Amino acid sequence: MADKVKIWFDAEADYLEVQFAEAAGRMQETRHDSVMERVDAQGRVIGFSVMGVSRFKKDKPLEAELVSPANPVIVREKPKKKYGKPKTDE
């Protein structure tokens, strides 16, 4: 966990940003269309932003999953062609 967290809120833009670390990073999409996550060069989450903050109700919290690609899931298709030596009936 970060020692210090920086939080910015722009009421006019209806935008909130939270930063866990002061490091270079890039914003990337999350599964929630109002939330972006900031990741560093190694893919670790170092912050997030929320657009349209005022539309969320006080009694129902916004839930979003921030995912660090440290352990990415790799999906591969099954090869259509079989490789290797063909079987013989010897």
C-alpha positions in Angstrom: 0.0 0.0 0.0 1.2 3.5 -0.7 2.5 5.8 2.1 0.7 8.8 0.5 -2.2 9.0 -1.8 -2.9 12.0 -4.0 -6.5 12.9 -4.9 -7.7 15.4 -7.4 -11.3 16.4 -7.9 -12.5 18.7 -10.7 -16.1 19.6 -10.0 -16.5 21.5 -13.3 -15.3 18.4 -15.3 -17.0 16.0 -12.8 -13.7 14.1 -12.6 -11.8 12.4 -9.8 -8.3 11.0 -9.9 -6.4 9.0 -7.3 -2.7 8.4 -7.5 -0.9 5.8 -5.4 2.6 6.5 -6.6 4.5 9.4 -8.3 5.7 7.5 -11.4 5.3 7.8 -15.1 2.4 5.8 -16.3 -0.4 5.5 -18.8 -4.2 5.3 -18.5 -6.0 2.2 -19.7 -9.6 1.1 -19.8 -11.2 -1.1 -17.1 -14.4 -3.1 -17.4 -16.3 -0.1 -15.9 -16.9 2.5 -18.6 -16.4 5.4 -16.0 -13.2 4.1 -14.6 -9.7 4.2 -16.0 -6.6 2.8 -14.3 -3.1 4.2 -14.4 -0.3 1.7 -14.8 3.4 2.0 -14.8 5.9 0.5 -17.3 5.8 -2.9 -15.5 2.0 -2.9 -15.6 1.4 -2.3 -11.9 -1.7 -0.2 -11.0 -0.5 3.2 -9.6 -3.8 5.0 -9.7 -7.2 5.4 -11.2 -9.7 8.0 -12.4 -13.5 8.2 -12.4 -15.4 10.3 -14.9 -18.9 11.5 -14.2 -18.5 11.2 -10.4 -21.7 13.1 -9.6 -24.0 10.6 -11.3 -23.3 7.9 -8.7 -25.7 7.7 -5.8 -24.4 8.3 -2.3 -26.1 5.1 -1.0 -24.7 2.8 -3.7 -20.9 2.8 -4.0 -19.1 2.6 -7.3 -17.4 -0.8 -7.7 -14.7 -1.4 -10.2 -11.9 -3.9 -10.5 -8.4 -2.6 -11.1 -6.3 -5.3 -12.7 -2.6 -5.4 -12.9 -1.3 -7.5 -15.8 1.4 -9.0 -13.6 -0.2 -12.4 -14.1 -1.9 -12.2 -17.5 -4.1 -14.9 -18.7 -3.0 -16.1 -22.1 -5.6 -17.7 -24.3 -4.5 -19.8 -27.3 -6.6 -21.4 -30.0 -6.2 -25.1 -30.6 -4.1 -25.6 -33.7 -6.0 -26.7 -36.8 -3.1 -28.7 -38.1 -1.4 -31.5 -36.2 2.3 -31.2 -35.9 5.0 -33.8 -35.3 5.7 -37.2 -36.8 2.7 -39.1 -38.2 1.7 -42.3 -36.5 2.5 -45.5 -38.4 0.9 -49.0 -38.0 4.2 -50.8 -37.4 
